[in-house]
């Protein structure tokens, strides 16, 4: 046990490290020794960026409504301060969509997302301020969690558990911090980055004209350097691709390169897209991989995207809100829930069919359908004959 660890133990503080959210010094050092994969380099892979954006944008754009239980029924708690924080403005500088999208992206890329909770004089949540995971260190003090946050002026703030909204991906071994898909399957992303760098390097240096120049005699070091520079300036690079080389003085060019087709580079790049999509549990068609997509399976994959991919993240948000933003007494009356029907907002045909079937089956009223469409209320519409609606 190190001196620092013993000192923290003596103070009753245990620093949680090893994953996102703690001091990154040793993890950065380990990254230099092993691989360059982190949340920044991973986003350079288009499949990773597309998966993160698909989940974060969809989750944040869904209406997140605070409801109030009224007997066996429920109604929107639009007068509750938390309603506006979740639905409209997270804080004076960020809309609810912007804050939720950033936090969801942090969950996927870092494994953890943090937001500082600001309460009013009545104890109700008035603002949520997202925090950069790089500036947050999670501690355990006297058996309870605490969060050290360093602001832009390098001032350290100690926040208690009830002052932070903490969202996690799959929990790690310590049961406190989450583990991102990138950290859990680093090799998948590392391979995709290597393939991308290989393609860039190949095209930058000339995809075809790679090989050796054979001279009939020995060359001096300065002659070798001059020939290398002359050859590179005339024939290397994408701008010089396809140019015809002129050889003289008995010089012979022998190609020893392996083309992208020989290396099956394109096939491996396509396989990496599937691997990354599998890592984030996103159907390939959602991120633009339509090689195996058609109308029938694309519709089914879109449904699976909601049920298999988004559901876990939506439930995580709803339960974290109940745990951190509502008191024990408030949880008996209020609860937050996403309106997944918001995914049909841009599809008028399916939306109309959904309402029609709900009204015909009796589990939806015409007034409820009009309310979901933000249309004005019509008195007596629920009692009108179907032909009159």
C-alpha positions as CSV (number, residue, x, y, z in Angstrom):
1,X,0.0,0.0,0.0
2,X,1.4,3.4,-1.0
3,X,1.9,6.4,1.3
4,X,-0.9,8.2,-0.5
5,X,-3.3,5.3,-0.1
6,X,-2.5,5.0,3.6
7,X,-2.9,8.8,4.1
8,X,-6.3,8.7,2.4
9,X,-7.3,5.8,4.5
10,X,-6.4,7.6,7.6
11,X,-8.6,10.5,6.6
12,X,-11.5,8.1,5.9
13,X,-11.3,8.8,2.2
14,X,-10.8,6.2,-0.5
15,X,-10.1,7.5,-4.0
16,X,-11.8,5.6,-6.8
17,X,-9.5,5.4,-9.7
18,X,-8.8,3.2,-12.7
19,X,-11.8,4.3,-14.8
20,X,-13.2,7.6,-16.0
21,X,-14.1,10.0,-13.3
22,X,-10.9,9.9,-11.2
23,X,-7.4,11.3,-11.5
24,X,-6.4,10.5,-15.1
25,X,-2.6,10.8,-14.5
26,X,-1.9,7.1,-14.2
27,X,-4.5,6.0,-16.8
28,X,-2.9,8.5,-19.3
29,X,0.5,7.1,-18.5
30,X,-0.8,3.6,-19.0
31,X,-2.3,4.6,-22.3
32,X,1.1,5.8,-23.5
33,X,2.5,2.4,-22.7
34,X,-0.3,0.3,-24.2
35,X,-2.6,1.9,-26.7
36,X,-3.8,5.3,-27.7
37,X,-7.4,4.5,-27.3
38,X,-9.5,7.0,-25.3
39,X,-12.7,8.8,-25.6
40,X,-11.2,11.5,-27.9
41,X,-9.4,9.2,-30.3
42,X,-12.3,6.8,-30.4
43,X,-14.6,9.5,-31.7
44,X,-12.3,9.7,-34.7
45,X,-13.8,6.3,-35.8
46,X,-16.9,7.2,-37.7
47,X,-18.8,4.1,-36.4
48,X,-18.1,5.0,-32.8
49,X,-19.2,8.6,-33.4
50,X,-22.3,7.5,-35.2
51,X,-23.3,5.1,-32.4
52,X,-22.8,7.6,-29.6
53,X,-24.7,10.3,-31.5
54,X,-27.5,7.9,-32.4
55,X,-28.1,7.0,-28.7
56,X,-27.3,10.4,-27.2
57,X,-29.4,12.4,-29.7
58,X,-32.4,10.1,-29.6
59,X,-32.4,9.8,-25.8
60,X,-32.1,13.6,-25.4
61,X,-34.7,14.4,-28.0
62,X,-37.4,12.2,-26.4
63,X,-39.8,14.1,-24.2
64,X,-38.9,13.5,-20.5
65,X,-42.0,14.2,-18.5
66,X,-42.5,14.5,-14.8
67,X,-45.9,13.0,-13.8
68,X,-48.0,13.2,-10.7
69,X,-50.0,10.2,-9.5
70,X,-53.6,11.0,-8.9
71,X,-55.2,7.9,-7.5
72,X,-55.1,5.2,-10.2
73,X,-54.5,7.9,-12.8
74,X,-51.7,10.3,-13.6
75,X,-51.2,13.8,-15.0
76,X,-48.3,16.0,-16.0
77,X,-46.8,17.8,-13.1
78,X,-46.1,21.0,-15.1
79,X,-46.2,23.2,-12.0
80,X,-43.4,21.3,-10.3
81,X,-40.0,23.0,-10.7
82,X,-38.3,19.8,-11.8
83,X,-40.7,19.5,-14.8
84,X,-39.1,22.5,-16.5
85,X,-35.5,21.4,-15.7
86,X,-36.1,18.0,-17.4
87,X,-38.3,19.2,-20.2
88,X,-37.3,22.8,-21.1
89,X,-34.2,24.3,-19.5
90,X,-31.6,22.4,-17.5
91,X,-29.9,25.7,-16.4
92,X,-29.8,29.3,-17.6
93,X,-27.2,28.4,-20.2
94,X,-28.3,25.1,-21.5
95,X,-31.6,23.6,-22.8
96,X,-32.7,20.3,-21.5
97,X,-31.8,18.6,-24.8
98,X,-28.2,20.0,-24.8
99,X,-27.6,19.0,-21.2
100,X,-29.1,15.5,-21.5
101,X,-27.3,14.9,-24.8
102,X,-23.9,15.8,-23.3
103,X,-24.5,13.6,-20.2
104,X,-25.6,10.6,-22.3
105,X,-22.5,11.0,-24.5
106,X,-20.3,11.0,-21.4
107,X,-22.0,7.8,-20.2
108,X,-21.1,6.1,-23.5
109,X,-17.6,7.5,-23.9
110,X,-16.4,7.7,-20.3
111,X,-18.7,5.3,-18.5
112,X,-19.9,8.0,-16.1
113,X,-21.7,11.4,-16.3
114,X,-22.1,14.0,-13.6
115,X,-24.3,17.0,-13.1
116,X,-24.3,19.4,-10.1
117,X,-27.7,19.8,-8.6
118,X,-28.9,23.3,-7.6
119,X,-31.9,23.4,-5.2
120,X,-34.1,26.3,-4.3
121,X,-35.1,27.5,-0.8
122,X,-37.8,24.9,-0.8
123,X,-35.4,22.0,-1.5
124,X,-36.7,21.4,-5.0
125,X,-34.3,21.0,-7.9
126,X,-34.1,24.3,-9.9
127,X,-31.0,23.7,-12.1
128,X,-28.7,20.9,-13.4
129,X,-25.2,21.8,-14.4
130,X,-23.3,19.1,-16.3
131,X,-19.7,18.5,-15.1
132,X,-16.7,17.3,-17.2
133,X,-15.8,13.8,-16.0
134,X,-12.1,14.7,-16.3
135,X,-12.6,17.2,-13.5
136,X,-14.5,14.9,-11.1
137,X,-13.0,12.5,-8.6
138,X,-15.2,10.1,-6.7
139,X,-14.4,9.5,-3.0
140,X,-15.9,7.4,-0.3
141,X,-16.0,9.3,3.0
142,X,-17.4,7.7,6.2
143,X,-19.2,5.1,4.1
144,X,-20.8,7.6,1.8
145,X,-19.9,8.9,-1.7
146,X,-18.6,12.4,-2.2
147,X,-17.4,14.1,-5.4
148,X,-14.4,16.5,-5.7
149,X,-14.9,18.8,-8.6
150,X,-12.2,21.2,-9.9
151,X,-13.7,24.2,-11.8
152,X,-12.1,26.2,-14.6
153,X,-10.2,28.4,-12.0
154,X,-8.6,25.3,-10.4
155,X,-10.8,25.7,-7.3
156,X,-11.7,22.4,-5.7
157,X,-15.3,21.9,-4.6
158,X,-16.4,19.0,-2.4
159,X,-19.9,17.9,-3.4
160,X,-22.0,15.4,-1.4
161,X,-23.9,12.6,-2.9
162,X,-27.3,14.4,-2.8
163,X,-25.7,17.3,-4.7
164,X,-24.7,15.3,-7.8
165,X,-26.7,13.4,-10.4
166,X,-24.5,10.5,-11.3
167,X,-25.3,8.4,-14.3
168,X,-23.3,5.2,-15.0
169,X,-22.8,2.6,-17.7
170,X,-22.3,-1.0,-16.6
171,X,-20.9,-0.9,-13.1
172,X,-17.3,-1.9,-12.5
173,X,-15.9,-4.1,-9.9
174,X,-15.9,-1.4,-7.3
175,X,-19.7,-1.0,-7.6
176,X,-19.3,2.8,-7.8
177,X,-18.0,3.8,-11.2
178,X,-19.3,2.7,-14.6
179,X,-17.3,1.2,-17.4
180,X,-17.7,2.5,-20.9
181,X,-18.0,0.2,-23.9
182,X,-14.7,1.6,-25.2
183,X,-12.9,0.7,-22.0
184,X,-14.5,-2.8,-21.9
185,X,-13.6,-3.6,-25.5
186,X,-10.6,-1.5,-26.2
187,X,-9.2,-3.8,-28.8
188,X,-12.2,-3.4,-31.1
189,X,-11.8,0.4,-31.2
190,X,-8.0,0.1,-31.4
191,X,-8.2,-2.1,-34.5
192,X,-10.7,0.4,-36.1
193,X,-8.3,3.3,-35.4
194,X,-5.3,1.3,-36.8
195,X,-7.3,0.5,-40.0
196,X,-8.2,4.1,-40.5
197,X,-4.6,5.3,-39.9
198,X,-3.4,2.7,-42.4
199,X,-5.8,3.9,-45.1
200,X,-4.8,7.6,-44.5
201,X,-1.1,6.7,-44.6
202,X,-1.5,4.6,-47.7
203,X,-3.2,7.3,-49.7
204,X,-1.0,10.1,-48.3
205,X,2.1,8.3,-49.5
206,X,0.7,7.0,-52.8
207,X,-1.5,3.9,-52.9
208,X,0.2,2.3,-55.9
209,X,3.8,3.6,-56.4
210,X,5.4,1.8,-53.4
211,X,8.5,-0.3,-53.8
212,X,12.3,-0.2,-54.2
213,X,14.6,1.5,-56.7
214,X,17.4,-0.8,-57.9
215,X,20.7,0.9,-59.0
216,X,23.5,-0.9,-60.9
217,X,26.1,0.3,-58.5
218,X,26.8,1.6,-54.9
219,X,25.4,4.9,-53.9
220,X,27.0,7.4,-51.5
221,X,24.9,8.5,-48.5
222,X,24.4,12.0,-49.9
223,X,23.3,10.5,-53.3
224,X,20.9,8.2,-51.5
225,X,19.4,11.1,-49.6
226,X,19.1,13.3,-52.7
227,X,17.3,10.5,-54.7
228,X,14.9,9.8,-51.8
229,X,13.9,13.4,-51.6
230,X,13.6,13.8,-55.4
231,X,11.5,10.7,-55.7
232,X,9.2,11.6,-52.8
233,X,8.6,15.2,-54.1
234,X,7.7,13.9,-57.6
235,X,5.7,10.7,-57.0
236,X,4.6,10.4,-53.4
237,X,1.3,11.7,-52.0
238,X,-2.3,11.7,-53.2
239,X,-1.6,14.7,-55.5
240,X,1.0,12.7,-57.4
241,X,-1.0,9.5,-57.7
242,X,-1.0,8.0,-61.2
243,X,1.9,9.9,-62.5
244,X,4.4,8.1,-64.7
245,X,7.9,7.7,-63.4
246,X,10.8,8.3,-65.7
247,X,13.8,6.1,-64.9
248,X,17.3,6.5,-66.4
249,X,20.9,5.3,-65.9
250,X,19.9,1.7,-65.6
251,X,17.6,2.3,-62.6
252,X,14.8,-0.2,-62.2
253,X,11.7,0.1,-60.0
254,X,10.3,-3.0,-58.3
255,X,7.0,-2.9,-56.5
256,X,6.9,-4.6,-53.2
257,X,3.7,-3.0,-51.9
258,X,0.5,-4.8,-51.1
259,X,-2.6,-3.0,-52.5
260,X,-5.6,-2.2,-50.3
261,X,-7.5,-5.0,-52.2
262,X,-4.7,-7.5,-51.5
263,X,-4.8,-6.6,-47.8
264,X,-8.7,-6.8,-47.8
265,X,-8.6,-3.4,-46.2
266,X,-12.1,-2.5,-47.4
267,X,-13.6,-5.7,-46.0
268,X,-11.9,-5.3,-42.7
269,X,-13.2,-1.7,-42.4
270,X,-16.7,-3.0,-43.0
271,X,-16.3,-5.6,-40.4
272,X,-15.1,-3.0,-37.9
273,X,-18.3,-1.1,-38.4
274,X,-20.2,-4.2,-37.5
275,X,-18.0,-4.8,-34.5
276,X,-18.4,-1.3,-33.2
277,X,-22.2,-1.5,-33.7
278,X,-22.2,-4.7,-31.8
279,X,-20.2,-3.1,-29.0
280,X,-22.8,-0.3,-28.5
281,X,-25.7,-2.7,-29.3
282,X,-26.8,-0.5,-32.2
283,X,-28.3,-2.1,-35.3
284,X,-26.0,-1.4,-38.2
285,X,-28.7,0.2,-40.3
286,X,-29.2,2.9,-37.7
287,X,-25.6,4.1,-38.3
288,X,-25.8,4.0,-42.1
289,X,-24.5,0.4,-42.8
290,X,-27.1,-0.7,-45.3
291,X,-25.1,-3.6,-46.9
292,X,-27.5,-6.1,-45.4
293,X,-30.5,-3.8,-45.0
294,X,-33.8,-3.8,-46.8
295,X,-37.2,-2.3,-46.0
296,X,-38.4,-5.2,-43.9
297,X,-35.4,-5.8,-41.6
298,X,-34.7,-2.0,-41.4
299,X,-38.1,-1.4,-39.8
300,X,-37.5,-4.3,-37.4
301,X,-34.0,-3.0,-36.5
302,X,-35.5,0.4,-35.8
303,X,-37.9,-1.3,-33.4
304,X,-35.0,-3.2,-31.8
305,X,-33.1,0.0,-31.4
306,X,-35.8,1.3,-29.1
307,X,-36.4,-2.0,-27.2
308,X,-32.9,-3.4,-27.0
309,X,-30.6,-0.3,-27.2
310,X,-32.4,2.7,-25.8
311,X,-34.5,1.1,-23.1
312,X,-31.6,0.5,-20.8
313,X,-30.5,4.1,-21.0
314,X,-34.0,5.5,-20.7
315,X,-34.6,3.4,-17.5
316,X,-31.3,4.5,-16.1
317,X,-32.3,8.2,-16.5
318,X,-35.7,7.6,-14.9
319,X,-34.3,5.7,-11.9
320,X,-31.5,8.2,-11.4
321,X,-34.0,11.1,-11.4
322,X,-36.1,9.3,-8.8
323,X,-33.1,8.5,-6.7
324,X,-31.2,11.8,-6.8
325,X,-33.7,14.5,-7.8
326,X,-36.8,13.5,-5.8
327,X,-37.1,13.0,-2.0
328,X,-38.4,9.7,-0.6
329,X,-41.7,11.4,0.1
330,X,-41.9,12.9,-3.4
331,X,-41.2,9.6,-5.1
332,X,-44.6,8.4,-3.7
333,X,-46.3,11.0,-5.8
334,X,-44.0,12.0,-8.7
335,X,-42.1,10.0,-11.3
336,X,-40.3,10.8,-14.5
337,X,-40.9,8.9,-17.8
338,X,-39.8,9.2,-21.4
339,X,-42.5,9.5,-24.1
340,X,-41.2,7.0,-26.6
341,X,-44.0,7.9,-28.9
342,X,-41.9,11.0,-29.6
343,X,-39.9,8.9,-32.1
344,X,-43.0,9.0,-34.4
345,X,-43.0,12.8,-34.4
346,X,-41.7,13.0,-37.9
347,X,-43.8,10.1,-39.3
348,X,-47.4,11.4,-39.7
349,X,-48.7,8.2,-41.4
350,X,-47.6,5.8,-38.5
351,X,-48.6,8.4,-36.0
352,X,-52.2,8.7,-37.4
353,X,-52.4,4.9,-37.5
354,X,-51.2,4.6,-33.9
355,X,-53.9,7.0,-32.7
356,X,-56.7,5.4,-34.8
357,X,-56.0,2.0,-33.5
358,X,-55.8,3.3,-29.9
359,X,-59.1,5.1,-30.2
360,X,-60.8,2.1,-31.9
361,X,-59.5,-0.3,-29.2
362,X,-60.8,2.0,-26.5
363,X,-57.5,2.5,-24.6
364,X,-57.1,6.1,-26.0
365,X,-59.5,9.0,-26.1
366,X,-59.7,11.4,-29.0
367,X,-58.9,14.3,-26.6
368,X,-55.7,12.5,-25.5
369,X,-54.6,12.1,-29.1
370,X,-55.2,15.8,-29.7
371,X,-53.3,16.7,-26.6
372,X,-50.3,14.6,-27.8
373,X,-50.5,16.5,-31.1
374,X,-50.5,19.9,-29.2
375,X,-54.0,20.7,-30.7
376,X,-56.6,22.7,-28.9
377,X,-59.2,20.9,-26.8
378,X,-62.7,20.4,-28.3
379,X,-65.5,20.1,-25.8
380,X,-67.4,16.8,-26.0
381,X,-65.1,15.2,-28.6
382,X,-64.8,12.1,-26.5
383,X,-68.5,11.5,-26.6
384,X,-68.9,12.2,-30.3
385,X,-69.7,9.5,-32.8
386,X,-66.6,8.2,-34.6
387,X,-67.9,9.5,-37.9
388,X,-68.2,13.0,-36.5
389,X,-64.6,13.1,-35.3
